[in-house]
Amino acid sequence: MLTPCCTRGMDEWDEDSPRVFAALRDGGALCVPCLVNKTGITKARIDRILTSLGKIVHVTHDVVVCDGCQLIREVCRVG
């Protein structure tokens, strides 16, 4: 889990960042709607968190089958 000491480089610490990171870490490739459903965080906040997370971990975006909804969509992954 991300802690404040690991968030250097993020524009601002967001208390929801660990939930988004955990969902991507545990869920594989997920589209934003699945991240919203899995975390309960709004799309606007997820977009902002993904941008910030990308400064400290490798976040990729691909158009493939989402592991959550099984639809071909733009998905995010960490790693």
N, CA, C and O atoms as CSV, one atom per row, in Angstrom:
chain,resi,resn,atom,element,x,y,z
A,1,MET,N,N,0.846,-1.174,0.000
A,1,MET,CA,C,0.000,0.000,0.000
A,1,MET,C,C,0.890,1.236,0.000
A,1,MET,O,O,1.957,1.245,0.614
A,2,LEU,N,N,0.445,2.267,-0.687
A,2,LEU,CA,C,1.192,3.519,-0.711
A,2,LEU,C,C,1.029,4.242,0.608
A,2,LEU,O,O,-0.057,4.271,1.185
A,3,THR,N,N,2.093,4.814,1.069
A,3,THR,CA,C,2.063,5.612,2.286
A,3,THR,C,C,2.569,7.003,1.951
A,3,THR,O,O,3.185,7.186,0.901
A,4,PRO,N,N,2.329,7.998,2.812
A,4,PRO,CA,C,2.794,9.354,2.489
A,4,PRO,C,C,4.274,9.433,2.155
A,4,PRO,O,O,4.666,10.262,1.334
A,5,CYS,N,N,5.112,8.595,2.768
A,5,CYS,CA,C,6.544,8.678,2.481
A,5,CYS,C,C,6.867,8.182,1.076
A,5,CYS,O,O,7.925,8.521,0.545
A,6,CYS,N,N,5.997,7.396,0.459
A,6,CYS,CA,C,6.245,6.893,-0.900
A,6,CYS,C,C,5.634,7.780,-1.960
A,6,CYS,O,O,5.725,7.467,-3.147
A,7,THR,N,N,5.025,8.856,-1.576
A,7,THR,CA,C,4.273,9.644,-2.541
A,7,THR,C,C,5.022,10.873,-3.006
A,7,THR,O,O,4.425,11.761,-3.614
A,8,ARG,N,N,6.313,10.947,-2.736
A,8,ARG,CA,C,7.076,12.071,-3.251
A,8,ARG,C,C,6.947,12.094,-4.760
A,8,ARG,O,O,7.059,11.054,-5.410
A,9,GLY,N,N,6.716,13.247,-5.313
A,9,GLY,CA,C,6.519,13.363,-6.756
A,9,GLY,C,C,5.049,13.494,-7.117
A,9,GLY,O,O,4.723,13.928,-8.222
A,10,MET,N,N,4.163,13.129,-6.211
A,10,MET,CA,C,2.741,13.320,-6.485
A,10,MET,C,C,2.406,14.779,-6.211
A,10,MET,O,O,2.930,15.373,-5.269
A,11,ASP,N,N,1.542,15.352,-7.023
A,11,ASP,CA,C,1.182,16.757,-6.842
A,11,ASP,C,C,0.590,16.999,-5.463
A,11,ASP,O,O,0.894,17.998,-4.810
A,12,GLU,N,N,-0.236,16.099,-5.039
A,12,GLU,CA,C,-0.827,16.205,-3.711
A,12,GLU,C,C,-1.206,14.809,-3.262
A,12,GLU,O,O,-1.606,13.972,-4.071
A,13,TRP,N,N,-1.079,14.566,-1.982
A,13,TRP,CA,C,-1.454,13.263,-1.440
A,13,TRP,C,C,-2.963,13.171,-1.413
A,13,TRP,O,O,-3.638,14.041,-0.863
A,14,ASP,N,N,-3.484,12.128,-2.000
A,14,ASP,CA,C,-4.920,11.901,-2.030
A,14,ASP,C,C,-5.189,10.645,-1.219
A,14,ASP,O,O,-4.610,9.595,-1.495
A,15,GLU,N,N,-6.038,10.737,-0.251
A,15,GLU,CA,C,-6.303,9.584,0.622
A,15,GLU,C,C,-6.919,8.412,-0.137
A,15,GLU,O,O,-6.908,7.291,0.373
A,16,ASP,N,N,-7.454,8.630,-1.337
A,16,ASP,CA,C,-8.029,7.553,-2.132
A,16,ASP,C,C,-7.015,6.877,-3.050
A,16,ASP,O,O,-7.321,5.845,-3.648
A,17,SER,N,N,-5.827,7.435,-3.168
A,17,SER,CA,C,-4.802,6.853,-4.042
A,17,SER,C,C,-4.499,5.395,-3.716
A,17,SER,O,O,-4.370,4.592,-4.639
A,18,PRO,N,N,-4.379,5.018,-2.439
A,18,PRO,CA,C,-4.101,3.612,-2.143
A,18,PRO,C,C,-5.205,2.668,-2.630
A,18,PRO,O,O,-4.914,1.539,-3.026
A,19,ARG,N,N,-6.458,3.110,-2.608
A,19,ARG,CA,C,-7.550,2.244,-3.086
A,19,ARG,C,C,-7.469,2.023,-4.588
A,19,ARG,O,O,-7.703,0.914,-5.070
A,20,VAL,N,N,-7.141,3.068,-5.326
A,20,VAL,CA,C,-7.002,2.932,-6.778
A,20,VAL,C,C,-5.809,2.045,-7.096
A,20,VAL,O,O,-5.904,1.158,-7.944
A,21,PHE,N,N,-4.680,2.277,-6.420
A,21,PHE,CA,C,-3.492,1.460,-6.637
A,21,PHE,C,C,-3.777,-0.004,-6.326
A,21,PHE,O,O,-3.392,-0.885,-7.095
A,22,ALA,N,N,-4.444,-0.270,-5.213
A,22,ALA,CA,C,-4.756,-1.654,-4.823
A,22,ALA,C,C,-5.690,-2.311,-5.838
A,22,ALA,O,O,-5.516,-3.485,-6.166
A,23,ALA,N,N,-6.673,-1.571,-6.337
A,23,ALA,CA,C,-7.599,-2.128,-7.326
A,23,ALA,C,C,-6.849,-2.521,-8.594
A,23,ALA,O,O,-7.114,-3.577,-9.167
A,24,LEU,N,N,-5.917,-1.682,-9.036
A,24,LEU,CA,C,-5.142,-2.001,-10.230
A,24,LEU,C,C,-4.155,-3.132,-9.959
A,24,LEU,O,O,-3.962,-4.005,-10.805
A,25,ARG,N,N,-3.540,-3.118,-8.804
A,25,ARG,CA,C,-2.586,-4.165,-8.459
A,25,ARG,C,C,-3.276,-5.520,-8.378
A,25,ARG,O,O,-2.744,-6.521,-8.859
A,26,ASP,N,N,-4.449,-5.556,-7.776
A,26,ASP,CA,C,-5.163,-6.818,-7.567
A,26,ASP,C,C,-6.053,-7.199,-8.741
A,26,ASP,O,O,-6.327,-8.379,-8.957
A,27,GLY,N,N,-6.510,-6.196,-9.507
A,27,GLY,CA,C,-7.484,-6.460,-10.551
A,27,GLY,C,C,-6.925,-6.585,-11.945
A,27,GLY,O,O,-7.669,-6.879,-12.880
A,28,GLY,N,N,-5.628,-6.369,-12.113
A,28,GLY,CA,C,-5.050,-6.453,-13.446
A,28,GLY,C,C,-5.347,-5.230,-14.273
A,28,GLY,O,O,-5.125,-4.108,-13.818
A,29,ALA,N,N,-5.849,-5.421,-15.494
A,29,ALA,CA,C,-6.163,-4.336,-16.414
A,29,ALA,C,C,-7.620,-3.940,-16.226
A,29,ALA,O,O,-8.520,-4.738,-16.486
A,30,LEU,N,N,-7.855,-2.714,-15.775
A,30,LEU,CA,C,-9.218,-2.260,-15.513
A,30,LEU,C,C,-9.499,-0.948,-16.231
A,30,LEU,O,O,-8.644,-0.066,-16.297
A,31,CYS,N,N,-10.713,-0.832,-16.769
A,31,CYS,CA,C,-11.151,0.420,-17.370
A,31,CYS,C,C,-11.601,1.362,-16.251
A,31,CYS,O,O,-11.820,0.937,-15.117
A,32,VAL,N,N,-11.732,2.633,-16.587
A,32,VAL,CA,C,-12.126,3.623,-15.582
A,32,VAL,C,C,-13.504,3.307,-14.985
A,32,VAL,O,O,-13.656,3.405,-13.767
A,33,PRO,N,N,-14.522,2.930,-15.787
A,33,PRO,CA,C,-15.804,2.581,-15.162
A,33,PRO,C,C,-15.691,1.436,-14.143
A,33,PRO,O,O,-16.374,1.454,-13.119
A,34,CYS,N,N,-14.844,0.455,-14.417
A,34,CYS,CA,C,-14.650,-0.630,-13.448
A,34,CYS,C,C,-13.912,-0.138,-12.205
A,34,CYS,O,O,-14.205,-0.578,-11.093
A,35,LEU,N,N,-12.951,0.778,-12.388
A,35,LEU,CA,C,-12.277,1.376,-11.230
A,35,LEU,C,C,-13.271,2.148,-10.379
A,35,LEU,O,O,-13.215,2.095,-9.151
A,36,VAL,N,N,-14.190,2.873,-11.034
A,36,VAL,CA,C,-15.221,3.609,-10.307
A,36,VAL,C,C,-16.078,2.630,-9.499
A,36,VAL,O,O,-16.333,2.854,-8.316
A,37,ASN,N,N,-16.523,1.536,-10.147
A,37,ASN,CA,C,-17.356,0.539,-9.449
A,37,ASN,C,C,-16.612,-0.148,-8.318
A,37,ASN,O,O,-17.181,-0.396,-7.255
A,38,LYS,N,N,-15.348,-0.456,-8.543
A,38,LYS,CA,C,-14.573,-1.200,-7.549
A,38,LYS,C,C,-14.179,-0.349,-6.343
A,38,LYS,O,O,-14.091,-0.856,-5.225
A,39,THR,N,N,-13.942,0.949,-6.572
A,39,THR,CA,C,-13.441,1.802,-5.489
A,39,THR,C,C,-14.490,2.738,-4.908
A,39,THR,O,O,-14.354,3.194,-3.772
A,40,GLY,N,N,-15.545,3.031,-5.682
A,40,GLY,CA,C,-16.536,3.994,-5.229
A,40,GLY,C,C,-16.080,5.440,-5.371
A,40,GLY,O,O,-16.696,6.347,-4.810
A,41,ILE,N,N,-15.007,5.656,-6.114
A,41,ILE,CA,C,-14.447,6.987,-6.320
A,41,ILE,C,C,-14.950,7.513,-7.664
A,41,ILE,O,O,-15.077,6.746,-8.618
A,42,THR,N,N,-15.234,8.801,-7.747
A,42,THR,CA,C,-15.757,9.377,-8.986
A,42,THR,C,C,-14.717,9.321,-10.108
A,42,THR,O,O,-13.514,9.238,-9.860
A,43,LYS,N,N,-15.217,9.370,-11.357
A,43,LYS,CA,C,-14.339,9.319,-12.517
A,43,LYS,C,C,-13.343,10.476,-12.517
A,43,LYS,O,O,-12.165,10.285,-12.820
A,44,ALA,N,N,-13.810,11.661,-12.183
A,44,ALA,CA,C,-12.908,12.824,-12.168
A,44,ALA,C,C,-11.755,12.621,-11.192
A,44,ALA,O,O,-10.609,12.947,-11.501
A,45,ARG,N,N,-12.057,12.085,-10.024
A,45,ARG,CA,C,-10.984,11.841,-9.030
A,45,ARG,C,C,-10.077,10.712,-9.493
A,45,ARG,O,O,-8.862,10.784,-9.305
A,46,ILE,N,N,-10.646,9.667,-10.096
A,46,ILE,CA,C,-9.815,8.557,-10.592
A,46,ILE,C,C,-8.832,9.075,-11.629
A,46,ILE,O,O,-7.651,8.728,-11.590
A,47,ASP,N,N,-9.304,9.903,-12.559
A,47,ASP,CA,C,-8.410,10.462,-13.579
A,47,ASP,C,C,-7.264,11.234,-12.935
A,47,ASP,O,O,-6.113,11.095,-13.347
A,48,ARG,N,N,-7.570,12.040,-11.935
A,48,ARG,CA,C,-6.548,12.834,-11.241
A,48,ARG,C,C,-5.575,11.919,-10.487
A,48,ARG,O,O,-4.364,12.140,-10.511
A,49,ILE,N,N,-6.108,10.902,-9.824
A,49,ILE,CA,C,-5.262,9.963,-9.075
A,49,ILE,C,C,-4.343,9.198,-10.020
A,49,ILE,O,O,-3.164,9.012,-9.716
A,50,LEU,N,N,-4.867,8.749,-11.167
A,50,LEU,CA,C,-4.033,8.018,-12.127
A,50,LEU,C,C,-2.877,8.880,-12.616
A,50,LEU,O,O,-1.758,8.391,-12.774
A,51,THR,N,N,-3.142,10.147,-12.855
A,51,THR,CA,C,-2.079,11.061,-13.270
A,51,THR,C,C,-1.017,11.170,-12.181
A,51,THR,O,O,0.179,11.124,-12.470
A,52,SER,N,N,-1.443,11.312,-10.947
A,52,SER,CA,C,-0.490,11.416,-9.831
A,52,SER,C,C,0.251,10.107,-9.603
A,52,SER,O,O,1.461,10.114,-9.379
A,53,LEU,N,N,-0.459,8.980,-9.657
A,53,LEU,CA,C,0.195,7.683,-9.460
A,53,LEU,C,C,1.261,7.442,-10.524
A,53,LEU,O,O,2.301,6.840,-10.254
A,54,GLY,N,N,0.987,7.919,-11.736
A,54,GLY,CA,C,1.943,7.742,-12.829
A,54,GLY,C,C,3.283,8.404,-12.586
A,54,GLY,O,O,4.257,8.104,-13.275
A,55,LYS,N,N,3.342,9.291,-11.623
A,55,LYS,CA,C,4.611,9.944,-11.283
A,55,LYS,C,C,5.471,9.104,-10.349
A,55,LYS,O,O,6.666,9.363,-10.208
A,56,ILE,N,N,4.868,8.090,-9.704
A,56,ILE,CA,C,5.662,7.283,-8.770
A,56,ILE,C,C,5.679,5.802,-9.119
A,56,ILE,O,O,6.576,5.083,-8.678
A,57,VAL,N,N,4.709,5.323,-9.904
A,57,VAL,CA,C,4.714,3.940,-10.381
A,57,VAL,C,C,4.401,3.959,-11.867
A,57,VAL,O,O,3.841,4.930,-12.376
A,58,HIS,N,N,4.757,2.904,-12.554
A,58,HIS,CA,C,4.510,2.825,-13.988
A,58,HIS,C,C,3.042,2.463,-14.225
A,58,HIS,O,O,2.614,1.351,-13.916
A,59,VAL,N,N,2.274,3.410,-14.775
A,59,VAL,CA,C,0.864,3.184,-15.119
A,59,VAL,C,C,0.770,3.193,-16.634
A,59,VAL,O,O,1.144,4.171,-17.282
A,60,THR,N,N,0.265,2.087,-17.204
A,60,THR,CA,C,0.113,2.017,-18.656
A,60,THR,C,C,-1.355,2.042,-19.029
A,60,THR,O,O,-2.223,1.663,-18.242
A,61,HIS,N,N,-1.614,2.495,-20.242
A,61,HIS,CA,C,-2.965,2.550,-20.797
A,61,HIS,C,C,-2.932,1.804,-22.131
A,61,HIS,O,O,-2.126,2.122,-23.006
A,62,ASP,N,N,-3.800,0.821,-22.279
A,62,ASP,CA,C,-3.897,0.052,-23.517
A,62,ASP,C,C,-5.366,-0.165,-23.846
A,62,ASP,O,O,-6.220,-0.088,-22.963
A,63,VAL,N,N,-5.660,-0.435,-25.104
A,63,VAL,CA,C,-7.013,-0.824,-25.492
A,63,VAL,C,C,-7.009,-2.339,-25.638
A,63,VAL,O,O,-6.539,-2.888,-26.635
A,64,VAL,N,N,-7.541,-2.993,-24.623
A,64,VAL,CA,C,-7.615,-4.459,-24.561
A,64,VAL,C,C,-8.886,-4.829,-23.801
A,64,VAL,O,O,-9.672,-3.958,-23.429
A,65,VAL,N,N,-9.077,-6.117,-23.575
A,65,VAL,CA,C,-10.225,-6.578,-22.796
A,65,VAL,C,C,-10.005,-6.219,-21.328
A,65,VAL,O,O,-8.977,-6.562,-20.744
A,66,CYS,N,N,-10.971,-5.533,-20.743
A,66,CYS,CA,C,-10.915,-5.180,-19.323
A,66,CYS,C,C,-11.121,-6.445,-18.498
A,66,CYS,O,O,-12.023,-7.235,-18.778
A,67,ASP,N,N,-10.291,-6.633,-17.492
A,67,ASP,CA,C,-10.431,-7.803,-16.622
A,67,ASP,C,C,-11.659,-7.724,-15.728
A,67,ASP,O,O,-12.075,-8.733,-15.159
A,68,GLY,N,N,-12.245,-6.534,-15.597
A,68,GLY,CA,C,-13.426,-6.378,-14.757
A,68,GLY,C,C,-14.722,-6.652,-15.490
A,68,GLY,O,O,-15.534,-7.458,-15.037
A,69,CYS,N,N,-14.926,-5.984,-16.628
A,69,CYS,CA,C,-16.208,-6.079,-17.344
A,69,CYS,C,C,-16.144,-6.951,-18.594
A,69,CYS,O,O,-17.172,-7.246,-19.203
A,70,GLN,N,N,-14.944,-7.358,-18.973
A,70,GLN,CA,C,-14.721,-8.201,-20.145
A,70,GLN,C,C,-15.087,-7.524,-21.468
A,70,GLN,O,O,-15.351,-8.204,-22.459
A,71,LEU,N,N,-15.103,-6.189,-21.487
A,71,LEU,CA,C,-15.337,-5.428,-22.713
A,71,LEU,C,C,-14.014,-4.874,-23.224
A,71,LEU,O,O,-13.096,-4.633,-22.439
A,72,ILE,N,N,-13.911,-4.673,-24.522
A,72,ILE,CA,C,-12.709,-4.066,-25.083
A,72,ILE,C,C,-12.808,-2.561,-24.847
A,72,ILE,O,O,-13.676,-1.882,-25.396
A,73,ARG,N,N,-11.900,-2.063,-24.022
A,73,ARG,CA,C,-11.890,-0.652,-23.634
A,73,ARG,C,C,-10.465,-0.211,-23.361
A,73,ARG,O,O,-9.548,-1.031,-23.306
A,74,GLU,N,N,-10.287,1.087,-23.190
A,74,GLU,CA,C,-8.994,1.574,-22.707
A,74,GLU,C,C,-8.901,1.198,-21.242
A,74,GLU,O,O,-9.774,1.543,-20.446
A,75,VAL,N,N,-7.848,0.495,-20.894
A,75,VAL,CA,C,-7.655,0.042,-19.518
A,75,VAL,C,C,-6.366,0.597,-18.963
A,75,VAL,O,O,-5.496,1.048,-19.707
A,76,CYS,N,N,-6.250,0.561,-17.650
A,76,CYS,CA,C,-5.051,0.999,-16.934
A,76,CYS,C,C,-4.451,-0.204,-16.232
A,76,CYS,O,O,-5.165,-1.116,-15.815
A,77,ARG,N,N,-3.138,-0.195,-16.108
A,77,ARG,CA,C,-2.405,-1.228,-15.364
A,77,ARG,C,C,-1.260,-0.577,-14.613
A,77,ARG,O,O,-0.766,0.479,-15.011
A,78,VAL,N,N,-0.845,-1.199,-13.543
A,78,VAL,CA,C,0.378,-0.768,-12.867
A,78,VAL,C,C,1.393,-1.884,-12.972
A,78,VAL,O,O,1.051,-3.063,-13.064
A,79,GLY,N,N,2.648,-1.480,-12.955
A,79,GLY,CA,C,3.694,-2.491,-12.971
A,79,GLY,C,C,4.713,-2.271,-14.029
A,79,GLY,O,O,5.654,-3.054,-14.152
